[in-house]
Amino acid sequence: MTIKTIAVIGAGVMGQGVAYQFAKYDYNIILVDVSDETLTNARKDIRNIERLDKMLHKSASTVNVLDKISFTTDLKQVAAADFIIENITENISLKENLYKQLKEVVADHALLAVNTSAVSVTRLASFLKHPQQVMGIHFMNPVHLKPTVEVIRGYHTTAATIDTTQALLASVKMTGVVVNDLPGFVSNRVLMLTINEAVFTLQDGVATVPDIDKIFKECFGHKMGPLETADLIGLDTILYTLDVLFASYNDTKFRPAPLLKKMVDAGLHGRKTREGFYKYDLN
């Protein structure tokens, strides 16, 4: 299967990163969002990603990335895509509503990847005409600096779908680790527990934010501590993911820390709102 055009649905932080990574390797990108404002911000942010990437990596692509991306609020434009990557908020009802709309839009030959950290790929695939052509790809943030992803095999996902997806990832210098479809997969089933427990230790006054992160960086050699990681991912996304895991497994170990809920309610979502566990000057 030849893939020339990729639709990326959702122009937030992850969608921007995904669009940039594939445009950099000369794929035609259709970037879709419901908000013109979000698309305008995405254009600016992708330009910044490109500028920084070229500053840091002399081998970065010479492709003018923005020339490869069309920005639209019209979901019907997805019909022109050979491969679709969905990146909207980790909210099950929002995702299900989107997939019901996509059923009448996606081309019969197209493959669709759910970029999710916890939502069931099998369930979302059930809303489409060809569930065998649906898989999950759990990209990490920032996408262009995290070359390894989880590729999630849903119940109906065929070997051909997985093989085509792996070949597509390889074409943009990325590698997929294939895992099966259970909520949280491997990475977030473990990571969300770590972040949530770190928030509990902060809430309980065991240590300060910098010291919690320092222990993980200097004792365990992690590049980032759990609270820094939470800010990067987005505290709202962390909370959504924990809610999904809690509902999926009916296990209290996934119960979100009250402090996390309070911060999300206060609009402190991390880097994207300039304040989470840390404050950020993003100018």
MILORO-536838 format. One line per field, with one value per residue: residue number from 1; residue in three letters; chain; x, y, z of N, C-alpha, C in turn. Coordinates in steps of 0.05 Angstrom, whole numbers. Each point is the difference from the previous one (the first is absolute). Layout:
<pts>
num	c(NUM ...)
residuo	c(ALA ...)
cadena	c(A ...)
n.X	c(X ...)
n.Y	c(Y ...)
n.Z	c(Z ...)
ca.X	c(X ...)
ca.Y	c(Y ...)
ca.Z	c(Z ...)
c.X	c(X ...)
c.Y	c(Y ...)
c.Z	c(Z ...)
</pts>
This chain:
<pts>
num	c(1 2 3 4 5 6 7 8 9 10 11 12 13 14 15 16 17 18 19 20 21 22 23 24 25 26 27 28 29 30 31 32 33 34 35 36 37 38 39 40 41 42 43 44 45 46 47 48 49 50 51 52 53 54 55 56 57 58 59 60 61 62 63 64 65 66 67 68 69 70 71 72 73 74 75 76 77 78 79 80 81 82 83 84 85 86 87 88 89 90 91 92 93 94 95 96 97 98 99 100 101 102 103 104 105 106 107 108 109 110 111 112 113 114 115 116 117 118 119 120 121 122 123 124 125 126 127 128 129 130 131 132 133 134 135 136 137 138 139 140 141 142 143 144 145 146 147 148 149 150 151 152 153 154 155 156 157 158 159 160 161 162 163 164 165 166 167 168 169 170 171 172 173 174 175 176 177 178 179 180 181 182 183 184 185 186 187 188 189 190 191 192 193 194 195 196 197 198 199 200 201 202 203 204 205 206 207 208 209 210 211 212 213 214 215 216 217 218 219 220 221 222 223 224 225 226 227 228 229 230 231 232 233 234 235 236 237 238 239 240 241 242 243 244 245 246 247 248 249 250 251 252 253 254 255 256 257 258 259 260 261 262 263 264 265 266 267 268 269 270 271 272 273 274 275 276 277 278 279 280 281 282 283)
residuo	c(MET THR ILE LYS THR ILE ALA VAL ILE GLY ALA GLY VAL MET GLY GLN GLY VAL ALA TYR GLN PHE ALA LYS TYR ASP TYR ASN ILE ILE LEU VAL ASP VAL SER ASP GLU THR LEU THR ASN ALA ARG LYS ASP ILE ARG ASN ILE GLU ARG LEU ASP LYS MET LEU HIS LYS SER ALA SER THR VAL ASN VAL LEU ASP LYS ILE SER PHE THR THR ASP LEU LYS GLN VAL ALA ALA ALA ASP PHE ILE ILE GLU ASN ILE THR GLU ASN ILE SER LEU LYS GLU ASN LEU TYR LYS GLN LEU LYS GLU VAL VAL ALA ASP HIS ALA LEU LEU ALA VAL ASN THR SER ALA VAL SER VAL THR ARG LEU ALA SER PHE LEU LYS HIS PRO GLN GLN VAL MET GLY ILE HIS PHE MET ASN PRO VAL HIS LEU LYS PRO THR VAL GLU VAL ILE ARG GLY TYR HIS THR THR ALA ALA THR ILE ASP THR THR GLN ALA LEU LEU ALA SER VAL LYS MET THR GLY VAL VAL VAL ASN ASP LEU PRO GLY PHE VAL SER ASN ARG VAL LEU MET LEU THR ILE ASN GLU ALA VAL PHE THR LEU GLN ASP GLY VAL ALA THR VAL PRO ASP ILE ASP LYS ILE PHE LYS GLU CYS PHE GLY HIS LYS MET GLY PRO LEU GLU THR ALA ASP LEU ILE GLY LEU ASP THR ILE LEU TYR THR LEU ASP VAL LEU PHE ALA SER TYR ASN ASP THR LYS PHE ARG PRO ALA PRO LEU LEU LYS LYS MET VAL ASP ALA GLY LEU HIS GLY ARG LYS THR ARG GLU GLY PHE TYR LYS TYR ASP LEU ASN)
cadena	c(A A A A A A A A A A A A A A A A A A A A A A A A A A A A A A A A A A A A A A A A A A A A A A A A A A A A A A A A A A A A A A A A A A A A A A A A A A A A A A A A A A A A A A A A A A A A A A A A A A A A A A A A A A A A A A A A A A A A A A A A A A A A A A A A A A A A A A A A A A A A A A A A A A A A A A A A A A A A A A A A A A A A A A A A A A A A A A A A A A A A A A A A A A A A A A A A A A A A A A A A A A A A A A A A A A A A A A A A A A A A A A A A A A A A A A A A A A A A A A A A A A A A A A A A A A A A A A A A A A A A A A A A A A A A A A A A A A A A A A A A A A A)
n.X	c(17 -5 15 -16 -25 7 -23 4 -15 -3 -1 -3 12 -14 -23 9 8 -23 -14 15 -1 -25 -7 16 -13 -11 -14 -21 -4 -22 4 -15 -16 -15 24 -8 -7 -9 -11 -8 -7 -12 -8 -5 -12 -12 -4 -8 -15 -8 -4 -11 -15 -2 -5 -15 -11 25 -7 -12 -24 5 -19 -14 0 -3 17 6 -8 -24 -11 -17 -24 4 -14 -17 19 -6 -20 17 -1 24 8 -14 8 -15 0 -26 -11 14 -21 -9 -17 20 16 -19 -6 26 3 -22 12 22 -19 -12 24 9 20 -11 19 -9 24 -8 15 -6 6 3 -4 -26 -12 -21 20 -5 -6 21 15 -15 6 21 1 26 -10 3 -7 -7 18 14 7 15 -2 26 -1 15 -18 11 -2 -23 21 -5 -19 -23 -1 -25 1 -21 -24 -9 20 4 14 -15 -20 8 4 -22 -11 11 -7 -24 0 9 -19 -8 16 -23 -2 -16 -7 -6 -23 -13 -25 13 -19 13 -6 25 6 -25 -2 25 3 -26 6 22 -11 -21 18 14 -24 -6 25 -6 -23 13 14 4 -2 17 -12 18 -4 -26 1 14 -16 -19 8 5 -21 -18 10 -24 -7 -24 -8 -15 7 25 -1 -13 17 18 -11 -3 -5 -13 20 17 -17 -3 27 4 -17 13 24 -9 -13 23 16 -16 23 -2 18 -20 -8 -9 24 -12 26 2 -22 9 24 -11 -15 25 1 12 3 19 18 -21 -3 25 -17 15 17 7 13 -11 23 -21 6)
n.Y	c(-24 18 12 18 -4 15 -8 23 -14 26 26 -16 -2 -23 12 22 -15 -14 22 12 -22 -2 26 -3 -23 23 -8 -2 21 -11 24 -15 21 1 9 22 8 -25 1 25 -8 -21 17 17 -18 -9 25 3 -22 8 25 -9 -16 19 14 -20 -5 0 -25 19 -8 1 -18 18 -6 26 -2 -19 20 -12 23 -15 11 -8 -15 9 18 -14 3 20 -9 -9 17 -7 21 -11 26 -2 17 -9 3 -21 16 18 -20 -11 25 5 -24 7 24 -11 -14 24 3 -19 3 -17 12 21 3 -7 19 -13 26 -21 7 -2 15 -17 -10 -23 14 17 -22 -8 26 -12 4 6 -13 -17 24 -6 17 -3 25 -8 24 5 17 16 -1 22 0 -13 -13 -8 -15 -1 -22 8 -26 9 -7 19 14 3 -22 1 6 -19 -17 9 -2 -24 -5 11 -11 -22 8 4 -21 -15 -10 -20 0 -24 10 -14 0 10 12 21 -23 6 20 5 -26 3 17 -4 -25 2 12 -16 -19 11 3 -25 -6 15 -11 -22 17 -22 14 18 16 19 -6 -1 20 13 -12 5 25 5 -12 5 24 6 5 -8 16 -13 20 1 -26 2 20 -16 -21 14 16 14 -4 6 20 7 -3 11 18 -1 2 19 11 -3 5 21 12 1 -17 2 1 21 11 6 2 -23 -10 9 -9 -22 -1 5 -18 -13 0 16 -10 -14 2 -7 -17 -16 -20 10 23 8 10 -1 25)
n.Z	c(0 -18 18 -9 8 21 11 13 17 5 3 21 23 4 -8 12 21 -1 -3 18 15 -8 4 21 -2 -7 22 -15 15 9 11 15 5 21 8 -13 24 6 -24 6 25 -12 -19 19 14 -22 -7 26 -2 -24 10 23 -15 -18 22 10 -23 -6 8 13 -6 -26 4 -14 26 4 -20 17 15 -3 8 13 0 -25 16 -19 5 21 -16 -2 24 -2 18 21 13 18 7 0 17 20 -15 12 12 2 7 16 8 2 12 12 2 9 10 -4 11 16 -17 -17 -14 13 13 25 10 22 2 16 25 -4 -19 2 -14 12 21 -4 -5 20 1 -11 -26 5 21 -20 -9 25 9 22 1 21 -12 4 20 -15 -19 -9 27 -4 -10 24 -11 14 -13 2 4 -14 9 -17 12 -26 -7 -22 17 17 -20 -11 24 4 -24 6 24 -12 -17 26 -2 1 24 -7 25 -11 10 19 -7 20 15 -11 -14 -7 -17 -7 -3 -7 -21 -6 7 -14 -20 1 4 -21 -13 7 -7 -22 -5 6 -14 -14 -22 -8 -17 5 25 -4 -17 19 16 -18 -2 25 10 -18 -4 9 -25 7 20 17 16 -7 1 23 7 -9 12 23 22 -19 -16 20 6 -26 -2 23 -9 -24 11 16 -20 -14 20 6 -2 27 -9 -17 26 -15 5 23 6 -14 11 23 -7 -9 22 10 -20 19 -27 9 -16 -9 27 -3 12 15 2 -24 0 -23 -9 -16 8)
ca.X	c(-17 15 -11 9 -14 -7 -17 5 -24 7 24 12 28 7 -6 21 24 -4 -1 27 17 -5 5 29 9 -12 -28 -21 -15 -25 -3 -29 -9 -26 4 19 21 19 16 18 22 15 18 21 15 15 23 20 12 18 23 17 11 21 22 13 9 9 -10 -30 -10 0 -28 -15 -21 -26 -9 -11 -23 -24 -14 -28 -20 -19 7 -3 25 13 -6 22 23 6 5 -12 10 -19 14 -16 1 -5 -27 -13 -25 9 12 -21 -15 16 2 -26 1 21 -10 -9 20 25 1 0 27 16 4 -5 15 -9 22 -12 17 -15 -27 -1 1 -21 -26 -3 -1 -27 -17 8 -8 21 15 25 19 5 19 8 28 3 23 10 4 -5 0 24 23 -6 -3 -13 -28 -15 -19 -19 -16 -27 -10 -4 22 13 29 6 -2 24 24 -1 5 29 15 -4 16 28 6 5 21 -12 -3 -23 -1 -27 -12 -28 -19 -11 2 26 21 22 12 -16 -9 21 7 -21 2 23 -6 -21 11 17 -18 -8 22 0 -24 4 22 24 22 -7 0 28 13 -12 12 29 5 -3 22 27 3 -8 11 -21 5 -19 -14 -28 -17 8 -12 -28 -4 5 -22 -25 -13 -27 3 6 -24 -17 10 -5 -29 -5 12 -16 -26 5 9 -14 21 4 28 -1 -16 16 5 -17 15 1 -26 -2 17 -14 -23 10 12 29 3 28 14 -17 -13 22 2 -9 17 20 -9 15 0 2 3)
ca.Y	c(24 25 22 27 21 -8 19 1 13 11 17 8 -5 -25 2 16 -16 -21 13 8 -23 -13 20 3 -21 5 -8 21 -2 15 3 6 6 13 28 16 11 -21 -5 22 -5 -23 9 14 -19 -18 16 1 -26 -2 17 -12 -25 6 12 -21 -23 9 -19 3 1 26 5 21 -17 13 -4 -27 -3 16 4 1 -8 -17 -28 -15 0 -24 -20 -1 -11 -29 -8 21 -1 15 9 18 -3 -27 1 -22 9 16 -18 -16 17 4 -24 -3 17 -10 -24 8 18 -14 -16 -29 -12 14 -10 21 -5 15 9 0 -11 -19 -7 -25 1 -18 13 21 -12 -11 20 4 -21 -19 0 -14 19 19 -8 23 9 18 17 13 28 11 -22 -1 -8 -26 -16 -26 2 -24 -6 -17 -18 -4 -27 -6 10 -21 1 19 27 4 2 26 21 -1 10 29 10 -2 20 26 -6 -7 -28 -7 -24 -9 -10 -7 21 2 28 10 -15 -4 25 16 -16 3 28 14 -7 14 29 3 -4 23 21 -6 7 29 7 -8 16 -16 15 21 -7 -4 -22 -25 -4 -4 -28 -17 7 -4 -27 -20 7 9 26 17 -11 -6 24 13 -16 6 26 -2 -15 15 -12 -8 -26 -19 -6 -15 -27 -14 -5 -23 -24 -7 -11 -25 -22 0 -4 26 10 21 22 24 16 24 23 1 10 28 15 0 18 27 7 -4 -24 -5 18 13 22 14 -6 -26 -2 21 22 0 23 -12 21)
ca.Z	c(0 -2 16 -8 15 28 14 29 12 26 -4 26 3 -13 -28 -12 -2 -20 -27 -6 -4 -26 -21 -2 -18 -26 -4 -1 26 4 29 5 27 0 6 -16 18 5 -24 -2 20 -9 -20 14 16 -18 -10 21 1 -23 4 21 -10 -19 16 17 -16 -27 -20 -2 -28 -14 -8 14 12 -3 -27 -2 18 -4 25 -6 20 -15 5 -25 -14 8 -21 -19 14 -1 28 18 28 17 25 16 29 11 12 -15 -14 -22 -20 -12 -18 -24 -17 -13 -23 -18 -14 -27 -12 -5 -25 5 0 20 27 20 25 24 17 27 21 17 -10 -15 -29 -10 3 -20 -27 -4 -11 -27 -19 -4 25 -4 -10 22 21 16 2 23 -3 24 -4 -27 -20 -17 16 13 -24 5 7 3 -21 15 -16 10 -3 -28 -16 -15 -2 -21 11 17 -17 -14 21 7 -23 0 22 -8 -21 13 19 26 5 15 16 -1 25 -3 8 27 8 10 -14 19 10 18 23 21 4 14 28 11 2 19 27 6 9 27 19 3 15 28 12 3 -11 -18 -29 -11 13 -11 -27 3 8 -24 -20 10 11 -20 -26 -19 -12 12 23 -7 0 -25 -22 0 -13 -29 -12 5 23 -8 -14 22 15 -18 -3 25 2 -18 12 24 -10 -15 17 26 20 14 -3 -20 9 -2 24 1 -8 -29 -8 7 -18 -26 3 1 -26 1 -15 -6 -19 -20 12 12 28 10 24 -4 -17 -25 -18 -27 -21)
c.X	c(17 -14 12 -11 -9 -17 6 -24 7 26 11 30 8 -5 21 25 -2 1 28 18 -4 4 30 11 -17 -27 -18 -18 -25 -4 -28 -4 -26 2 20 22 21 18 20 24 17 20 25 18 17 24 22 14 21 26 20 13 23 24 16 11 7 -11 -30 -8 1 -28 -11 -26 -28 -11 -13 -26 -23 -15 -30 -18 -20 8 -2 26 16 -4 23 25 3 4 -9 11 -18 13 -17 2 -7 -27 -17 -24 7 11 -22 -17 15 0 -26 -1 19 -10 -8 20 25 -2 3 28 17 3 -3 15 -13 24 -11 19 -16 -26 2 0 -22 -27 -4 -1 -28 -19 5 -8 20 18 27 22 6 20 5 29 1 27 7 6 28 5 26 25 -3 -5 -13 -29 -11 -19 -20 -18 -27 -9 -1 24 15 31 8 -1 24 24 1 7 30 17 -3 17 30 8 4 19 -11 -3 -24 4 -29 -9 -29 -18 -13 5 27 23 23 8 -18 -13 20 5 -21 0 23 -6 -21 10 19 -17 -10 22 3 -23 3 23 25 24 -11 1 29 13 -11 13 30 6 -1 23 27 4 -5 11 -21 7 -19 -13 -30 -18 7 -13 -30 -6 4 -23 -26 -15 -29 1 6 -26 -20 9 -4 -30 -7 10 -17 -26 4 6 -15 19 8 29 2 -16 17 3 -18 15 1 -27 -3 16 -13 -24 8 12 30 6 29 11 -20 -16 20 3 -12 13 22 -13 19 -3 5 2 27)
c.Y	c(25 22 26 22 -10 22 -3 15 8 16 11 -8 -25 1 16 -16 -21 12 8 -23 -12 20 3 -21 0 -12 24 -3 17 1 12 7 15 31 13 11 -21 -5 23 -3 -23 8 14 -20 -19 15 1 -27 -4 16 -12 -26 5 13 -22 -22 9 -18 2 4 29 6 24 -12 12 -2 -27 -4 19 0 3 -7 -19 -29 -17 -1 -25 -22 -3 -14 -30 -11 23 -5 18 6 17 -8 -29 0 -20 10 17 -17 -16 16 5 -24 -6 18 -10 -24 7 16 -15 -16 -29 -12 11 -16 22 -8 18 7 3 -11 -20 -10 -25 4 -17 13 22 -11 -10 20 4 -24 -22 -1 -14 19 22 -12 24 7 19 15 13 30 8 -22 -2 -7 -27 -21 -27 4 -27 -3 -21 -16 -4 -28 -8 8 -23 4 20 29 7 4 26 23 1 11 30 13 0 21 28 -5 -5 -31 -6 -26 -9 -12 -5 21 -6 28 7 -14 -6 27 14 -16 2 29 15 -6 16 30 5 -3 23 24 -5 7 30 9 -6 14 -16 15 22 -9 -5 -24 -27 -6 -6 -29 -18 5 -8 -28 -22 6 7 28 21 -14 -4 25 18 -14 6 27 -1 -14 17 -13 -8 -28 -22 -8 -16 -30 -16 -7 -25 -26 -9 -13 -27 -24 -2 -5 27 10 22 25 26 14 25 26 3 11 30 18 2 18 30 9 -1 -26 -6 20 15 23 18 -3 -27 -4 20 23 2 27 -10 20 -3)
c.Z	c(0 16 -8 17 27 12 30 12 28 -2 26 -1 -15 -30 -15 -4 -21 -29 -8 -8 -28 -23 -5 -20 -26 -5 -1 24 -2 31 6 29 -2 3 -18 17 6 -24 -5 19 -9 -21 12 15 -17 -12 21 4 -22 4 20 -9 -18 14 14 -17 -28 -22 -4 -29 -11 -11 15 10 -4 -28 -4 16 -9 26 -5 24 -12 3 -26 -16 6 -22 -19 11 -4 28 18 28 17 26 18 30 9 16 -16 -15 -24 -23 -14 -20 -26 -18 -14 -25 -21 -17 -28 -15 -10 -26 6 2 24 25 19 26 22 16 28 20 17 -12 -17 -30 -12 1 -21 -28 -6 -13 -30 -18 -2 26 -3 -9 21 19 17 -4 23 -3 26 -7 10 -21 -15 15 13 -22 4 10 6 -24 12 -20 12 -7 -30 -18 -14 0 -22 9 17 -17 -15 19 7 -23 -2 21 -7 -20 12 24 28 1 17 16 2 26 -5 13 27 10 12 -13 20 12 20 22 23 7 16 30 13 4 21 29 8 9 28 20 4 17 29 14 4 -11 -19 -29 -11 12 -10 -27 2 7 -24 -19 11 13 -21 -28 -21 -11 12 24 -7 -1 -25 -24 -1 -13 -30 -14 1 22 -6 -14 20 14 -17 -1 25 3 -18 13 24 -9 -13 18 27 23 12 -3 -21 8 -1 26 0 -8 -30 -11 5 -20 -28 0 0 -26 0 -13 -8 -21 -18 11 16 30 6 27 0 -16 -24 -14 -28 -22 -14)
</pts>
